[in-house]
Amino acid sequence: MVKDKFNDFFIYLQKKYNFEGFFHTTSFENFINIYKTNKLYSRNYLKNNNINFEDIANQDVVTKQRKEHDYVRFYFRPKTPTNYRNEGIKCTKSLNKKNCIDLGNGIHKDEEYNKQQSANPVVMIFNYSIAQNKNCKFKQFNKMNQELVNSIQELENWDLIFAEGKYEDDIRKAYEKPFRMAEFLYPDFIETKEIKKIIFRSKCDKERAIQLLGNDNRFIVDTNYFCNNYLYVKDYTLSRHATSLNICIEYNIGEQLYKDSVDIENYKHELIFYKNGEKIKSYQDIKFNKKLAIANFLIKINFDWDYMCYYINNFECIRKDND
C-alpha cells in the first residue's frame, strides 16, 4: 500500500471508530518478561526457542488454529470477547461453568466456559505503522480456518469490528461476535519500542510494574480498557503504627461473580512477608466487609522484612516494599 494511502486509511479508522493502534493483551507475568526482553514473540517462536510463557489462551480454540501461531496476534480494539472470558481471577465454580446458547428454532448449544484466566491483564497498544511490514496478515473474524489476507483494505464490516455493547439476541451474537475479534498478525516477533501505551487495570499493577521494571511514561491506569467481569484488587491503603500494620484492600466484584453466586470468601487470600527473597511470615486471617467489597488485615510487626505481597488464589495482586 502506498504510504499516503496507508496513513489515510488509519486516519479514517481513528476518526470514525476511535482506533488507537493494535491491541495485545497478556498476563502481568508475561508482560514483565516481554518488557525485560524488549520483544513480543509469536506462539511458535516461543515454543521453537524454548521460551517459557504463561499460556492464557483457550486451549479448545488455540490448538485448532495453526497458521496464526507464526504471528504475534493483535486486535483492533480493547474488550474483545476473548478478554471478556479471560480477564480476572476466577474461583472453581466460575471456571467450571458452561453457557447454554440459544441458536433459535428450539436448538441449543452448551458452550464450554473458558477455563483460562488472566488474573491481572495488561494491555499494550502498538503504533499502527507496524502494519507496513510486507509479511503482515489480517483476519476478518475469528472463525476456524478463516483465510488470512495480505491487506487491511480487504477487511469489511468495520461497524461490526468496532461494535460495542450487548447483542440483540443469541442469533445476532453468533453472527456478530467473531467480527469483534478481527486480527492483525505480525510475523515472528516485534520490538517493544513500538508500544505507544501500556495500560494497567489498577494502581496496584502499575506499582508492581514500577517496582520490578522502573517507571515508564507509557504506564497508564485506566479501567475502561478492561471488561472487569471478575475479581481484582482495585486499590489498597497501608497504615503504619509503632508495632503493627493495617492494610485495607478494596475489590472489584464483577458482574459475572454475581451471576455465578460467588463472593470474596470463595477465594483463597494470603499476605506474605519476605526477607532476602525468602518467605518469613504468612497471614490468612482476613476480615471482609462483603457489602462494601473491602478487607482488612491487622498485622503485628515484630520482625524485619523487605517487602510484602498479597495473593488471591496464589496470584500476586499487591507488592509493597518496606520503605
Secondary structure, DSSP 8 states (H G I E B T S, - for coil): --HHHHHHHHHHHHHHH---SEEEEEEHHHHHHHHHHTEEE-HHHHHHTT------S-HHHHTT--GGGGEEEEESSSS-HHHHHHBSB--HHHHT-EEEEEEETTEEEEEE-----BSSEEEEEE-GGGGG-TT-EEESS--TT--EES-GGG---HHHHT--S--SSHHHHHHHGGGGG-EEEEESEEEGGGEEEEEESSHHHHHHHHHHH---TTEEE-GGGS---SEEEEEEEEEE-SSEEEEEEEEEE-HHHHHTT--GGGS-EEEEEEETTEEEEEE---EEETTTTEEEEEEE--S--SEEEEEETTEEEEEEE--
